Amino acid sequence: MESRCENCIIRQLNALKALDKNELKRISDTKISKNIKKGDFLFEEGEKLNGVFCVRNGVSKLSKMSDNGKDQIIKIATKGEVLGQRSVISEESTNLSAIALNDMEVCFIPKTELAESVNTNPNFTKELLLQMATDLKIADNIIVNMAQKNVRQRISELLLYLEDTFNIDDEGFIGMVFTREDIAGIVGTAKEACIRALSKLNKESLITIKGKRIKLDNKTKLQAIVDGLAN
């Protein structure tokens, strides 16, 4: 797993691309490479973080527990993303939990090293702000979708997003497997409603379900559902 930040291509996918060689060397000297097992927490809601996690491999879900105990998934984080930066920069406890959806490889970067570059490198600060703005936009879209789109629309949109993000395997199924609980948590509905919606899409030959795996058979119709142009 060990890799110098100066030579790591993953940094091109996040704000670390704005750091110069000396900054990258300093961070590389202090970072800690970690293996995170599927189902384990990278961090939990309410935790005070001492650094950020740069995802080298694997997928995690960022979620928040509602007052009624329901787990609402806010974002799916993949290779190249940096987790925990908002909490570290604001010096507040994190308001989300991050859980590994499969085995992950991450690099933990201490907040002291991050703060050094924030204070001295305006390009790095700008990149961080742009990323946080993107995260806020995602959160805004979730709120709008909850209010304006029904479960069928939200699930259709999610399936299209998952295939676009994780591609397909040799049999044409979405390249990452999500449980029905996770799908329900992402679109903000009950597991039972999620299962019914997926079953209906399957019966209409818009998708194929094989165990937990899902294949998209008619993406044009799924997009029409998302846009409200088809029932």
C-alpha positions, 0 to 999 in steps of 0.5 A, a space after each residue: 500500500 505504501 506510496 509517496 504522495 508525490 508519485 500518487 496519481 490519486 491526488 489528481 482527483 482531489 484538492 491535493 493536486 494543488 500542492 507543490 512538491 515540498 508540501 506533498 513530501 511533508 504530507 507523505 512523511 506524516 500520512 498513515 496508510 490504512 486498510 479498512 474492512 467492509 462494514 467498518 467505520 472510517 469515522 462516526 457521526 459526532 466524532 472529532 477528527 484529527 485528520 482526513 482520509 484520502 480514498 485510494 481504493 474502495 467505496 464508502 457511504 456517508 450517512 446521517 442518523 435521523 431522529 427516528 433512527 433511520 440511516 439517511 445516506 448523503 453520498 457514496 464516496 469512491 476512489 480519489 475522494 477526501 473524507 472529513 475535510 469540512 469537519 477538520 477545517 471548521 474544527 467541529 465534530 463530524 455530522 456524518 458517519 463514513 462506513 466502508 461498503 467494501 474493503 478499502 485502502 485509505 491514507 490518513 493525513 493529519 489535520 496539522 499538515 492540512 492546516 499548514 497548506 490551507 494557511 500558505 497555499 491559496 490554490 489549495 484552499 480554493 480547491 478545498 472550497 470548490 469541493 465543499 461547494 460541490 458537496 453542498 450542491 449534492 446535499 441540495 439536490 437530495 433535498 429537492 429530490 425528496 420533495 419533488 420526486 417519488 420513490 420510483 423516480 428516485 430509484 431510477 435516477 440512482 440506478 443510472 448514477 450507479 451504473 455511470 459511476 461503477 460501470 458494469 461487470 462482464 454480465 452487464 450488471 452494475 459493477 458495485 453491489 448495494 444492499 436493498 437497505 443501502 438503496 433505500 437509505 440513499 433515496 430516502 424510503 423504507 426498505 419495503 418500498 424500495 423492494 416493491 419499486 425495484 420489483 416493478 421495474 424488473 417486471 416491466 423489463 426495465 431492469 434485471 435482478 439477480 440476487 443483489 445484482 442489478 442490470 439496466 435493460 432500458 436506460 432510455 425509459 429509466 431516464 424518462 421516468 426520472 424526468 417525469 415523462 413516463 410513469 
